[in-house]
């Protein structure tokens, strides 16, 4: 009970720190207060989990390298995925001037390429190993986000949507498929459910904090741009996508470094 309250409020404070920092400034008292509260609450959560007989998140799980690597990658992967969906959708609507319904239709290639990525990932992992497959799909996904960050100011479906979607969706879709296996590889059967829950929490936390940070980057870039309002928005959205690509690449390299060679797809 105490652990659940501490981790929930601690994560909430951390998210609030990022959101507040993007609005009030990273050195504002409100931002620093939320960040300090998050650190204190999450530290207290770790202490409580170490001392309780029935922890909600056994800390021994973090001795499993594949679980740690999967959670680190899942954090950054979710940040990159949400950056692609969020920034691309508003870029299409606010810069290209396309109606929301048609903007959704333009993302159909992304959904189709995700299926391709999943099919490739399983075969690739069986051939070169889990950690190398995670690295490859992460880098391919990052390349797609990087391509998205070059979206032209005028409507260009093949250059601005279809091409980047191929790389981003194959990389991100395949990586998500591999994460489940990586997150439970080396975990004893009775801890598999907890390990999956931890992985899902990391992904959700990465999506929340990562997107908030990238929105802050985009907002700052837009505010500093000496351009027309539409061009300034475009620069901000491109910056968010570009930094999203960097985060995804960092996560892929971290996963390759942490996940052991022995990790395999189940």
Secondary structure in CASP SS format (residue, H / E / C, confidence):
PFRMAT SS
TARGET T0000
AUTHOR 0000-0000-0000
METHOD secondary structure of the structure
MODEL  1
X C 1.00
X H 1.00
X H 1.00
X H 1.00
X H 1.00
X H 1.00
X H 1.00
X H 1.00
X H 1.00
X H 1.00
X H 1.00
X H 1.00
X H 1.00
X H 1.00
X H 1.00
X H 1.00
X H 1.00
X H 1.00
X H 1.00
X H 1.00
X H 1.00
X H 1.00
X H 1.00
X H 1.00
X C 1.00
X C 1.00
X C 1.00
X C 1.00
X H 1.00
X H 1.00
X H 1.00
X H 1.00
X H 1.00
X H 1.00
X H 1.00
X H 1.00
X H 1.00
X H 1.00
X H 1.00
X H 1.00
X H 1.00
X H 1.00
X H 1.00
X H 1.00
X H 1.00
X H 1.00
X H 1.00
X H 1.00
X H 1.00
X H 1.00
X H 1.00
X C 1.00
X C 1.00
X C 1.00
X C 1.00
X C 1.00
X C 1.00
X C 1.00
X H 1.00
X H 1.00
X H 1.00
X H 1.00
X H 1.00
X C 1.00
X H 1.00
X H 1.00
X H 1.00
X H 1.00
X H 1.00
X H 1.00
X H 1.00
X H 1.00
X H 1.00
X H 1.00
X H 1.00
X H 1.00
X H 1.00
X H 1.00
X H 1.00
X H 1.00
X H 1.00
X H 1.00
X H 1.00
X H 1.00
X H 1.00
X H 1.00
X H 1.00
X H 1.00
X H 1.00
X H 1.00
X H 1.00
X H 1.00
X H 1.00
X H 1.00
X C 1.00
X C 1.00
X C 1.00
X C 1.00
X C 1.00
X H 1.00
X H 1.00
X H 1.00
X H 1.00
X H 1.00
X H 1.00
X H 1.00
X C 1.00
X H 1.00
X H 1.00
X H 1.00
X H 1.00
X H 1.00
X H 1.00
X H 1.00
X H 1.00
X H 1.00
X H 1.00
X H 1.00
X H 1.00
X H 1.00
X H 1.00
X H 1.00
X H 1.00
X H 1.00
X H 1.00
X H 1.00
X H 1.00
X H 1.00
X C 1.00
X H 1.00
X H 1.00
X H 1.00
X H 1.00
X H 1.00
X H 1.00
X H 1.00
X H 1.00
X H 1.00
X H 1.00
X H 1.00
X H 1.00
X H 1.00
X H 1.00
X H 1.00
X H 1.00
X H 1.00
X H 1.00
X H 1.00
X C 1.00
X C 1.00
X C 1.00
X C 1.00
X C 1.00
X C 1.00
X C 1.00
X C 1.00
X H 1.00
X H 1.00
X H 1.00
X H 1.00
X H 1.00
X H 1.00
X H 1.00
X H 1.00
X H 1.00
X H 1.00
X H 1.00
X H 1.00
X H 1.00
X H 1.00
X H 1.00
X H 1.00
X H 1.00
X H 1.00
X H 1.00
X H 1.00
X H 1.00
X H 1.00
X H 1.00
X H 1.00
X H 1.00
X H 1.00
X H 1.00
X H 1.00
X C 1.00
X C 1.00
X C 1.00
X C 1.00
X H 1.00
X H 1.00
X H 1.00
X H 1.00
X H 1.00
X H 1.00
X H 1.00
X H 1.00
X H 1.00
X H 1.00
X H 1.00
X H 1.00
X H 1.00
X H 1.00
X H 1.00
X H 1.00
X H 1.00
X H 1.00
X H 1.00
X H 1.00
X H 1.00
X H 1.00
X H 1.00
X H 1.00
X H 1.00
X H 1.00
X H 1.00
X H 1.00
X H 1.00
X H 1.00
X H 1.00
X H 1.00
X H 1.00
X H 1.00
X H 1.00
X H 1.00
X C 1.00
X C 1.00
X C 1.00
X C 1.00
X H 1.00
X H 1.00
X H 1.00
X H 1.00
X H 1.00
X H 1.00
X H 1.00
X H 1.00
X H 1.00
X H 1.00
X H 1.00
X H 1.00
X H 1.00
X H 1.00
X H 1.00
X H 1.00
X H 1.00
X H 1.00
X H 1.00
X H 1.00
X H 1.00
X H 1.00
X H 1.00
X H 1.00
X H 1.00
X H 1.00
X H 1.00
X H 1.00
X H 1.00
X H 1.00
X C 1.00
X C 1.00
X C 1.00
X C 1.00
X C 1.00
X C 1.00
X C 1.00
X C 1.00
END
